[in-house]
Amino acid sequence: MIQHFGRIASAVLLAASAAAFQAGAQQQVPAAPADNQAEPAQNPSAPAPAAAPVFPKPDPKNFNASHPTKDEVSAFLSASWGYDENRVWQVQAILKTQIDGLTKVIVYIGDKTGKEKASAFQFWAMPDGKHIIAGDDLYPFGEHPYTANRATLQEQADGPYRGSASKDLLLVEFADFQCPHCKEAQANMDKLAVDFPKARIVFQNYPLEKIHPQAKIAAAYGYCVSKLGGSGAFFQFADATFEGQDGLATPDGATLTLNSAVTKAGQDPAKVSACAALPATSDAVEKSVKLAEDLNVSSTPMLLINGRQMPVGGVAYDTLKKVVEYQEKLDGIQ
């Protein structure tokens, strides 16, 4: 379930969100703040669609900023979009703004097959050289933009997991038990577990309480099942909870649904209920929420593939698999 609707358009583009990018990259990018900078003589506009895009030759006058370099932008786009063999792009402008160190970057995006209309896309490179602004949100930037997020997850993603004990290929799902899209996404998560047996697939609680009032108690129950019965018991609990998700609509229904899921996971409902009521359990759930927020995760279900964000709900599995394989390649995983 989307928590902050305004962030999704830019997330679709620069998080390289697989099928979400396929569907959304050609849409109008949200307007960036006016900088009163004189526009280039030929301010980029989308070329007409063709069998394959033929981008106009960039004007050297449109490269008047010292950073980022054209090569740095290209490396970043390759890391973000290179999983799609049909995706092509051209850096069209890297412009100074009136704000010292803030740079406007304009890129043409197209499709080799000509099935999608080419478009112009812009973002703003920050003075620190490590972040960009696209639409109304901040994203990591660089040749290896997901490295910092990957390190954070390797250190802090402590939820129940299946698969490998190794964290070399770390797939972290932030999910909400009351979120319908999270329920739908579990089919893709199960397929990933089969196709990537060397991956460590972690479930991190991210209850969106403002729209899902029973999500936090469900997260607390899940945390306690994992604590008392281990990861195996947790995933049995999770399957049963998602299956009975309609029962989470009311407090009384949630109690019945969660106790039933606990029983199916082979645990004692009384012990799990007592554990879920402890302040320490609430703190553990909030710690997972804070991890999501620190990583700028703004919706569920969100999958982080070695730090690379990708909305997993509603994504074609073939595309999801392709992104995981591409990230493996980028990170040198055999």
C-alpha positions in Angstrom: 0.0 0.0 0.0 1.4 3.4 -0.9 2.1 5.6 2.1 3.3 8.8 0.3 1.7 9.0 -3.2 3.8 12.0 -4.3 7.1 10.1 -4.1 6.2 7.2 -6.4 6.6 8.9 -9.8 10.2 9.8 -9.1 10.9 6.5 -7.3 9.6 4.6 -10.4 12.2 6.3 -12.5 15.4 6.5 -10.4 15.1 3.5 -8.2 15.1 1.5 -11.5 12.0 -0.2 -10.3 11.8 -2.9 -13.0 8.3 -3.2 -14.4 7.2 -0.1 -12.6 9.9 1.8 -14.5 8.8 0.2 -17.7 5.3 1.5 -17.2 6.1 4.9 -15.7 9.4 6.1 -17.3 7.6 7.6 -20.2 5.2 9.6 -18.1 5.8 13.3 -17.3 8.4 13.7 -14.5 7.1 16.0 -11.7 8.3 19.5 -12.1 11.5 20.4 -10.4 12.0 23.7 -8.5 12.6 26.7 -10.7 16.2 27.8 -10.6 15.9 30.9 -12.8 18.9 29.5 -14.7 18.9 30.5 -18.4 17.8 27.4 -20.3 20.1 26.1 -23.1 19.4 27.4 -26.6 17.7 24.1 -27.4 16.1 23.0 -24.1 15.8 19.2 -24.5 12.4 17.9 -25.6 11.4 14.3 -26.4 12.3 13.2 -30.0 9.5 11.7 -32.1 9.1 7.9 -31.7 10.9 5.8 -34.4 11.9 2.2 -34.9 14.7 3.1 -32.6 15.4 6.5 -31.1 17.8 8.8 -32.8 18.7 11.4 -30.2 19.9 14.9 -31.3 23.6 15.6 -30.9 24.2 17.2 -27.5 25.3 20.9 -27.5 28.6 21.4 -25.7 27.2 24.7 -24.4 24.8 22.6 -22.3 27.6 21.1 -20.2 28.7 24.1 -18.2 28.8 22.4 -14.7 32.0 20.8 -13.3 30.1 18.0 -11.6 28.8 15.4 -12.0 30.7 14.5 -15.2 29.0 12.9 -18.2 30.8 9.7 -17.4 29.6 9.7 -13.8 26.0 10.3 -14.9 26.3 7.5 -17.5 27.7 5.1 -14.9 24.8 5.9 -12.6 22.2 5.3 -15.3 23.9 2.1 -16.3 23.7 0.9 -12.7 20.1 1.9 -12.5 18.7 0.9 -15.9 21.2 -1.5 -17.4 19.2 -4.5 -16.5 16.9 -3.7 -19.5 18.8 -4.6 -22.7 16.3 -2.5 -24.8 16.7 0.7 -22.7 18.9 3.4 -24.2 19.7 6.9 -23.1 21.8 9.9 -23.8 23.0 12.6 -21.4 21.8 15.8 -23.0 22.8 18.5 -20.5 24.6 19.1 -17.2 23.9 22.6 -16.2 24.9 25.0 -13.5 22.1 26.5 -11.4 22.0 29.6 -9.2 22.6 27.4 -6.2 26.3 26.7 -5.8 27.0 23.0 -6.4 23.4 22.1 -7.4 23.4 20.8 -11.0 20.5 20.2 -13.4 20.9 17.0 -15.4 18.8 16.3 -18.5 18.7 12.8 -20.1 16.9 11.4 -23.1 15.4 7.9 -22.6 14.3 5.6 -25.3 13.7 2.0 -26.3 15.6 0.1 -29.0 12.5 -1.6 -30.3 10.6 1.7 -30.8 7.6 0.3 -28.8 7.8 3.1 -26.3 7.9 6.8 -27.0 11.2 8.5 -26.1 11.1 11.1 -23.4 13.2 13.7 -21.6 14.0 13.2 -18.0 15.6 15.6 -15.5 17.1 15.4 -12.1 19.2 17.6 -9.8 22.6 16.5 -8.6 23.4 17.6 -5.0 26.7 19.3 -4.0 27.8 16.3 -2.0 28.1 14.2 -5.2 26.3 11.3 -3.5 22.6 12.2 -3.9 20.1 13.5 -6.4 16.7 15.0 -6.3 14.1 13.6 -8.7 10.5 14.9 -8.3 10.1 15.5 -4.6 12.5 13.0 -3.2 16.2 12.3 -2.5 18.0 9.3 -4.0 21.6 7.9 -3.9 23.8 8.7 -6.8 27.1 7.4 -8.1 28.7 4.6 -10.1 27.7 2.3 -7.3 24.6 4.1 -5.9 23.3 1.3 -3.7 26.5 0.5 -1.8 25.7 2.5 1.3 22.2 1.1 1.6 23.6 -2.4 1.2 26.0 -2.0 4.1 23.2 -0.6 6.3 21.0 -3.6 5.5 23.8 -6.1 6.1 24.3 -4.5 9.5 20.7 -3.8 10.6 18.2 -6.0 8.7 17.6 -8.5 11.5 14.2 -9.8 10.6 13.4 -13.5 10.1 15.0 -14.9 6.9 15.0 -17.9 4.6 17.7 -19.1 2.3 21.4 -18.5 2.9 23.1 -17.4 6.1 25.4 -15.4 3.8 24.6 -11.7 3.2 26.3 -11.5 -0.1 23.0 -11.4 -1.9 20.6 -9.8 0.5 16.9 -9.4 -0.5 15.1 -7.4 2.2 11.3 -7.1 2.0 9.6 -4.3 3.9 6.0 -5.4 4.3 2.8 -4.7 6.2 0.5 -7.7 7.1 -2.6 -5.6 6.5 -1.4 -4.4 3.1 -3.3 -6.1 0.2 -0.4 -5.5 -2.2 2.0 -7.2 0.3 -0.3 -10.3 0.2 -0.1 -10.4 -3.6 3.7 -9.9 -3.6 4.3 -13.1 -1.6 4.0 -15.2 -4.8 6.9 -13.4 -6.3 8.9 -13.7 -3.0 8.3 -17.4 -3.0 9.6 -17.7 -6.6 12.7 -15.7 -5.6 13.4 -18.1 -2.8 13.4 -21.0 -5.3 15.4 -19.3 -8.1 18.0 -17.7 -5.8 18.8 -20.4 -3.2 22.0 -18.6 -2.2 20.1 -15.4 -1.4 19.3 -14.4 2.2 15.6 -13.2 2.0 14.7 -11.1 5.0 11.2 -10.0 6.1 11.2 -6.6 7.8 8.1 -5.2 9.5 6.9 -1.9 8.2 3.3 -1.4 9.5 1.6 1.6 8.1 -0.5 2.4 11.1 -2.2 5.5 9.7 -4.0 3.4 7.1 -3.8 -0.1 8.6 -4.7 0.1 12.3 -4.1 -3.6 13.0 -0.8 -3.7 11.2 1.4 -3.0 14.2 -0.2 -5.7 16.4 0.2 -8.1 13.5 3.9 -7.1 13.3 4.3 -7.6 17.0 2.8 -11.1 16.8 5.1 -11.9 13.9 8.2 -10.7 15.8 7.3 -12.8 18.8 6.6 -15.9 16.7 10.1 -15.5 15.2 11.6 -15.0 18.7 9.9 -18.0 20.2 9.9 -20.4 17.2 12.5 -19.2 14.8 12.4 -18.1 11.1 10.6 -21.3 10.0 7.7 -20.7 12.3 7.6 -17.0 11.3 7.1 -17.7 7.6 4.3 -20.2 8.5 2.7 -17.5 10.6 3.1 -15.0 7.8 1.5 -17.2 5.2 -1.5 -17.8 7.5 -1.8 -14.2 8.4 -1.8 -13.0 4.7 -4.2 -15.8 3.9 -6.6 -14.6 6.6 -5.9 -10.9 6.0 -9.6 -9.9 5.8 -9.9 -10.8 9.4 -7.5 -8.0 10.3 -10.2 -5.4 9.5 -11.3 -5.1 13.2 -9.5 -5.5 16.6 -11.6 -8.5 17.5 -11.1 -10.1 14.1 -7.4 -9.4 14.3 -7.1 -11.3 17.6 -8.9 -14.3 16.2 -6.9 -14.2 12.9 -3.5 -13.8 14.6 -4.1 -16.5 17.2 -5.1 -18.9 14.4 -1.9 -18.0 12.5 0.2 -18.5 15.6 -1.4 -22.0 16.1 -0.7 -22.9 12.5 2.9 -21.9 13.1 3.1 -24.4 16.0 3.3 -21.8 18.7 1.3 -21.0 21.9 -1.1 -18.1 21.3 -1.0 -17.2 25.0 2.8 -16.9 25.1 2.9 -15.0 21.8 0.1 -12.6 23.0 2.0 -11.9 26.2 5.2 -11.3 24.2 3.4 -9.0 21.8 2.2 -6.8 24.7 5.8 -6.1 26.0 7.3 -2.6 25.5 10.4 -4.3 24.2 8.4 -5.9 21.3 7.0 -2.5 20.4 10.5 -1.1 20.4 11.7 -3.9 18.1 8.9 -3.2 15.6 9.6 0.6 15.7 13.3 -0.2 15.1 12.3 -1.9 11.9 10.1 1.0 10.9 13.0 3.4 11.5 15.3 1.3 9.3 12.7 1.6 6.5 12.5 5.4 7.0 16.3 5.8 7.2 16.5 4.0 3.8 13.7 6.3 2.4 11.3 3.4 1.9 7.9 5.1 1.5 5.6 2.3 0.5 4.9 -1.4 0.9 5.7 -3.9 -0.3 9.2 -2.7 -1.1 12.1 -5.0 -1.9 15.7 -3.9 -1.4 18.1 -6.0 -3.6 21.5 -5.4 -2.1 20.3 -1.9 -1.2 18.5 -1.3 -4.5 14.8 -0.3 -4.0 12.2 -2.0 -6.1 8.4 -2.0 -5.6 7.6 -5.7 -5.7 3.9 -5.6 -5.8 2.3 -6.0 -9.3 5.7 -6.5 -10.9 6.1 -9.2 -13.6 8.3 -11.9 -12.1 10.5 -12.2 -15.1 11.4 -8.5 -14.7 12.0 -8.9 -11.0 14.3 -11.9 -11.6 16.2 -9.9 -14.3 16.9 -7.1 -11.9 18.1 -9.4 -9.2 20.5 -11.1 -11.7 21.7 -7.7 -12.9 22.4 -6.6 -9.3 24.3 -9.8 -8.7 26.5 -9.0 -11.7 27.1 -5.4 -10.5 28.1 -6.6 -7.1 30.4 -9.4 -8.4 28.4 -12.2 -6.9 29.1 -15.6 -8.5 
